[in-house]
Amino acid sequence: MAQFYSEKKIFPQDVRDQFKYEVAEELGLTPRIQNDYWGALTPSECGKVGGRIGGSMVKNMVRRAEELLIQNDQNVVDVDQSKEG
């Protein structure tokens, strides 16, 4: 895939690909994706996966980031409690 931005990404490529497949599954499009080939999808269907800003993929990325933040906060609390004990 072409890289137009040289800046570092928040999520690695494999994580972003996973988000795409999660959204495609939610939309019922995964049966039409074979061997990582998305060419059987229409441009409209592909747009639903990536979506405009605030689309499904962005919502999934935000959800995942929130889950990671909560998990990290819980780990910090656990470490702090073990230091006190």
Buried (B, 14 or more C-beta within 10 A) or exposed (E): EEEEEEEEEEEEEEEBEBBBBBBBEEEEBEEBBEEEEBEEBEEEBBEBBBBEEEBBBBEBBEEBEEEEEEEEEEEEEEEEEEEEE
